[in-house]
Amino acid sequence: MLMGADPLVLARVQFALTAGTHFLFVALTLGLATLVALTQTRAVVSGSAVHARMVRFWGQLYVINYAVGIVTGLVMEFQFGLNWSGLSRVTGNVFGAPLALETIVAFFVESTFLGLWIFGWDRLNRWVHLALIWVVTLTAYLSAYFVLVANGWLQRPVGFVMVDGVARLDDVGALLANPTALLAFFHVLFGGLLTAGFFMAGVSGFHLLRRTAEVEFFRRSMRIGLLTVMVSVMPVVVFGGVQFQYAQPTKTGGSKAAAAVADFTARFGPDDYRAPVLAGVGEAVMVTAWLLMLLVAAVALVKFPFGRWLVRGRVFHVLMIAAVPLPYVAMLAGWVFREVGRQPWMVYGVLKTRDALSPGVGSGAITVSFVAFSVLFAVLFGVNAWLLARFARRGPEGAGLGASPPAEPAAPLMSPTF
């Protein structure tokens, strides 16, 4: 069945699956890196032993998610050359600039300092080691910002001129300060914190439900997770809602959509310029998931001041475990609304999606690519989920991050021979 499918449809579905899967890794990475950095700051400043152990445990889960997520990001990049060479040919001078900055300025720095943080445990001064995780966290956000600058330009192209059918960057400031990028950045920032908060609270709830001996460890972790959820749940919707003023007119419906459709028809010829139904479904699911998270945050607000409730509330523990997928559902649904609603445009009002497809890509080649990428990303997602579950279930005693290697036994003393 796939062999006879439209190459454009297959290319779009493939990118949707791979980009959506990669985004799931990014959200937890951003939020968990921040919580690990804050926890290590507390441990270094106060000398708290329990917070130092928390850094090792949650830091190990962060490193697992980061490592597998990097692989998904690198593999996903190949799709631009394989399936979307038209995008690079027409808009590469603008669209590629922030992606190049993300790779050179942010990604390499982040990876290098993360390696120093992992292998510098107990080898570096504690303040230097703390500075490393903060560099990792800040460059992670810088990386996300550059990616969203590129995506924001697809949504609302600014700072460019068309020369002989090719987009040329003529205003770097407009590109970097694009409201669709800046608002999306803060939306993703708090979305990442919300994801990490639910993740930390859910894992803590799992251990408390099992009557773990590490009560103090997971009580404190639960409080951090709940506090993060309560702090993040409203900014997420605020920065999401403000973006509607910059939404494409064809997404919103009404007279603006009709005028935009008429304008595009006159300029580019007949086409289906209205947002697909799937975009509206994504919006509805996103709002529903956020309302459920808001309800959980309200319950957490009531429970938060009472430490004994956090430890003994078995129903509450189950609730927090069940709530872990909610931010993921909301993010994927929001991404569908943002991206699908732009169709039939790859770059809104500049380049149509079918014109961005690589020339000569047949259904056979795209089918092989689709199957290969889908299987690979499914395996990576499964491996990441398995590793996170395995190491989270082990608890702090099973954390190997920063652990000193076992000392080698001393060589036996040999009697001198005469």
C-alpha positions in Angstrom: 0.0 0.0 0.0 2.8 2.4 0.8 4.5 1.8 -2.5 1.7 3.5 -4.3 1.2 6.3 -1.9 1.8 10.0 -2.8 5.5 10.8 -2.1 4.5 14.2 -0.7 2.1 12.6 1.8 4.7 10.0 2.9 7.4 12.7 3.2 5.1 14.8 5.4 4.1 11.9 7.6 7.7 10.8 8.0 8.8 14.2 9.1 5.8 14.5 11.4 6.7 11.2 13.1 10.4 11.9 13.5 10.1 15.5 14.5 7.3 14.8 17.0 9.3 12.0 18.5 12.5 14.1 18.8 10.5 16.9 20.4 9.4 14.5 23.2 13.1 14.1 24.2 13.8 17.8 23.9 11.1 18.8 26.4 12.2 16.5 29.2 15.9 17.4 28.5 15.2 21.1 28.9 13.2 20.9 32.0 15.2 18.2 33.8 18.5 19.9 33.1 17.1 23.0 34.9 15.9 21.0 37.9 19.2 19.2 38.2 21.1 22.5 38.0 18.9 24.0 40.7 19.3 20.9 42.9 23.0 20.9 42.5 23.1 24.6 43.4 21.2 23.8 46.6 23.6 20.9 47.4 26.8 23.0 46.8 25.6 26.0 48.8 24.1 24.1 51.7 26.2 21.0 51.8 23.0 18.9 51.9 23.9 15.2 51.4 20.3 14.3 50.3 20.4 17.0 47.6 23.8 15.7 46.4 22.3 12.2 46.0 19.3 13.7 44.2 21.6 15.3 41.7 23.2 11.9 40.9 19.8 10.2 40.5 17.9 12.7 38.5 21.1 13.7 36.6 21.5 10.1 35.5 17.9 10.1 34.1 18.7 13.4 32.4 21.8 12.0 30.7 20.0 9.0 29.4 17.2 11.1 27.9 19.8 13.5 26.4 22.0 10.9 24.9 19.1 9.1 23.1 17.5 12.4 22.1 20.8 13.5 20.4 20.6 10.5 18.2 17.1 11.3 17.1 18.0 14.9 16.4 21.0 13.9 14.2 19.1 11.3 12.2 16.2 13.7 11.7 18.5 16.3 10.1 19.1 13.9 7.2 15.5 14.3 6.0 16.2 17.9 4.9 18.6 16.7 2.3 16.7 13.5 1.4 13.2 14.8 1.1 13.2 18.6 1.3 16.0 19.9 -0.9 13.5 22.4 -2.4 13.4 24.1 1.0 17.2 24.4 1.1 17.4 25.6 -2.4 14.9 28.4 -2.1 15.2 29.4 1.6 18.4 27.8 2.8 20.2 31.2 3.1 17.7 32.3 5.7 16.3 29.1 7.2 19.7 27.5 7.5 21.3 30.4 9.4 19.8 29.8 12.8 20.2 26.0 12.4 23.9 26.5 11.7 24.1 28.7 14.8 22.3 26.0 16.8 24.9 23.4 15.8 28.0 25.5 16.1 27.3 27.8 19.0 24.9 25.8 21.2 25.1 22.1 20.5 28.9 21.6 20.5 29.3 23.8 23.7 26.4 22.0 25.4 27.8 18.5 24.6 31.3 19.4 25.6 30.4 20.8 28.9 28.0 18.0 29.6 30.9 15.6 29.1 33.0 17.6 31.5 30.2 17.5 34.0 29.8 13.7 33.7 33.4 12.8 33.9 34.5 15.6 36.2 32.6 14.4 39.2 34.8 14.4 42.3 37.7 15.5 40.1 36.9 19.1 39.8 36.2 21.8 42.4 32.6 21.7 43.4 31.9 25.3 42.2 33.5 24.6 38.9 31.4 21.4 38.6 28.3 23.4 39.4 29.2 26.0 36.8 29.4 23.2 34.2 25.8 22.1 34.6 24.6 25.7 34.4 26.5 26.1 31.1 24.9 22.9 29.9 21.4 24.2 30.9 21.8 27.7 29.4 23.2 26.4 26.1 20.4 23.9 25.9 18.0 26.8 26.0 20.1 28.7 23.5 19.9 25.6 21.2 16.1 25.5 21.5 15.9 29.3 20.8 17.8 29.0 17.5 15.7 26.0 16.4 12.5 28.0 17.2 13.9 31.0 15.3 14.1 28.7 12.2 10.6 27.4 12.8 9.3 30.8 13.6 10.5 32.0 10.2 8.5 29.2 8.5 5.4 30.5 10.4 6.0 34.2 9.9 8.8 34.9 7.4 10.5 38.2 8.1 13.9 39.9 7.5 14.4 38.6 3.9 14.1 39.6 0.3 13.6 37.4 -2.7 16.4 37.6 -5.3 15.9 35.5 -8.5 13.5 33.2 -6.7 15.8 32.7 -3.7 15.3 34.1 -0.2 18.2 36.3 1.0 18.6 37.4 4.6 18.7 41.2 4.9 17.7 41.9 8.5 19.2 39.6 11.2 17.5 41.5 14.0 14.1 40.9 12.5 14.9 37.2 12.1 16.2 36.8 15.7 13.4 38.9 17.3 10.6 37.4 15.3 7.6 37.3 17.8 6.6 33.8 16.6 10.0 32.6 17.7 10.3 34.5 21.0 6.8 33.6 22.2 7.3 30.0 21.2 10.6 29.8 23.0 9.0 30.8 26.3 6.1 28.5 25.6 8.6 25.6 25.1 10.7 26.7 28.1 7.8 26.4 30.6 6.5 23.4 28.7 9.8 21.7 29.4 9.7 22.6 33.0 6.1 21.3 33.2 7.2 18.0 31.6 10.1 17.6 34.0 7.9 18.5 37.0 5.3 15.8 36.2 8.1 13.4 35.5 9.8 14.0 38.8 6.6 13.9 40.7 5.5 10.7 38.9 8.7 8.8 39.6 8.6 10.0 43.2 5.0 8.9 43.5 5.9 5.5 42.2 8.6 5.0 44.9 6.4 6.4 47.7 3.6 4.1 46.6 5.9 1.1 47.0 6.7 2.3 50.6 10.3 2.9 49.7 12.9 3.3 52.5 14.1 6.5 50.8 11.2 8.5 52.1 13.1 11.7 52.7 14.7 11.5 49.3 11.5 11.1 47.3 9.5 13.4 49.6 11.8 16.2 48.7 11.8 15.2 45.0 8.0 15.1 45.0 7.9 18.7 46.4 10.3 19.9 43.7 8.3 18.3 41.0 5.0 19.6 42.3 6.4 23.1 42.8 7.6 23.1 39.2 4.2 22.0 38.0 2.4 24.7 39.9 4.9 27.4 38.7 4.8 26.4 35.1 1.2 25.4 34.3 -0.1 29.0 33.9 2.8 30.5 31.9 2.5 27.7 29.4 -1.0 28.7 28.5 -0.2 32.4 28.7 2.6 32.2 26.2 0.6 29.8 24.1 -2.4 32.1 24.0 -0.5 35.3 23.1 0.8 33.5 20.0 -2.7 33.5 18.5 -2.3 37.2 17.5 0.5 36.1 15.1 -1.3 32.9 13.9 -1.8 32.6 10.1 -5.2 34.0 9.1 -6.1 30.8 7.4 -5.9 29.0 10.8 -8.3 31.3 12.6 -11.4 31.1 10.4 -13.9 33.8 9.9 -13.5 36.9 7.6 -9.7 37.0 8.0 -9.4 33.4 6.7 -11.7 34.2 3.8 -9.7 37.3 2.9 -6.4 35.4 3.1 -7.7 32.5 0.9 -8.8 35.1 -1.7 -5.4 36.8 -1.6 -3.5 33.6 -2.0 -5.8 32.4 -4.8 -5.2 35.6 -6.7 -1.4 35.5 -6.1 -0.6 31.8 -6.3 -3.5 30.2 -8.0 -6.3 27.9 -6.7 -5.4 25.6 -3.8 -6.8 24.4 -0.5 -5.5 27.3 1.7 -7.7 26.7 4.7 -6.3 24.9 7.7 -7.0 21.1 7.7 -9.4 19.6 10.2 -6.5 17.9 11.9 -5.2 21.3 13.1 -8.4 21.9 14.9 -8.3 18.5 16.5 -4.7 19.2 17.7 -5.9 22.5 19.3 -8.8 20.7 21.1 -6.6 18.0 22.4 -4.0 20.5 23.5 -6.5 22.6 25.5 -8.0 19.5 27.1 -4.7 18.1 28.2 -3.8 21.5 29.7 -7.1 21.7 31.6 -6.3 18.2 33.1 -2.9 19.4 34.1 -4.4 22.5 35.7 -6.7 20.3 37.7 -3.7 18.2 38.9 -1.8 21.3 39.8 -4.8 22.5 41.9 -4.8 19.2 43.8 -1.0 19.5 44.2 -1.5 23.1 45.6 -3.7 21.7 48.3 -1.4 18.8 49.1 1.9 20.7 48.9 2.1 22.2 52.4 1.5 18.9 54.1 4.5 16.6 54.0 2.7 13.6 55.5 0.1 13.8 52.9 2.7 13.7 50.2 4.2 10.5 51.7 1.0 8.7 52.6 -1.5 9.7 50.0 -1.6 6.6 47.9 -4.4 7.8 45.6 -2.4 11.0 45.1 0.7 8.9 44.2 -1.3 7.0 41.6 -2.7 10.3 40.2 0.8 11.7 39.7 2.0 8.5 38.0 -1.0 8.6 35.7 -0.4 12.3 34.9 3.1 11.9 33.6 2.0 11.5 29.9 -0.2 14.7 30.0 2.4 17.3 29.1 3.6 15.0 26.3 0.1 14.7 24.9 -0.3 18.5 25.1 3.0 19.2 23.4 2.4 16.8 20.5 -1.2 18.2 20.0 0.1 21.7 20.1 2.8 20.9 17.6 0.2 19.4 15.2 -1.9 22.5 15.5 1.1 24.8 14.8 2.6 22.8 11.9 -0.4 21.3 10.2 -2.3 24.6 10.3 0.3 26.1 8.1 -0.5 23.9 5.1 -0.3 24.0 2.1 2.7 26.2 2.9 6.2 25.1 3.9 7.1 28.8 4.4 3.9 30.7 4.9 3.1 32.8 1.8 6.5 32.1 0.2 7.0 28.4 -0.6 4.4 25.7 -0.8 5.1 22.2 0.7 4.9 20.4 -2.6 7.5 22.8 -4.1 9.9 22.1 -1.2 9.9 18.4 -1.9 13.1 17.0 -3.4 12.7 16.6 -7.2 12.6 13.1 -8.6 11.7 11.5 -5.3 9.5 8.6 -6.2 7.1 6.5 -4.1 9.6 3.6 -3.9 12.5 5.7 -2.5 10.3 7.6 -0.1 8.7 4.3 1.1 12.0 2.8 2.0 13.0 6.0 3.7 9.7 6.2 5.6 9.9 2.6 6.8 13.6 2.9 7.8 13.1 6.2 9.7 9.9 5.0 11.4 11.4 1.8 12.6 14.5 3.5 13.8 12.7 6.2 15.8 10.3 3.6 17.3 13.3 1.6 18.5 15.0 4.7 19.9 11.8 5.8 21.7 11.3 2.3 23.1 14.9 2.1 24.3 14.7 5.5 26.0 11.5 4.6 27.7 12.9 1.2 28.9 16.2 2.8 30.1 14.3 5.6 32.0 11.9 3.1 33.6 14.7 0.7 34.5 17.0 3.3 36.2 14.1 5.2 37.7 12.8 2.0 39.3 16.3 1.3 40.8 16.1 4.4 42.9 19.1 6.5 44.2 21.1 3.4 45.3 21.3 2.3 41.7 22.6 5.7 40.4 26.0 5.2 38.8 26.5 8.8 37.7 29.5 10.2 39.5 30.1 7.1 41.5 33.7 6.4 42.3 35.0 3.2 40.8 35.7 0.4 43.2 39.1 0.4 44.7 41.5 -2.2 43.4 42.7 -4.7 46.0 46.2 -4.0 47.3 48.9 -6.3 46.0 50.1 -8.8 48.6 53.4 -8.0 50.2 56.1 -10.3 48.9 58.9 -11.6 51.2 62.4 -10.7 49.9 64.2 -13.6 48.3 67.9 -14.1 49.0 
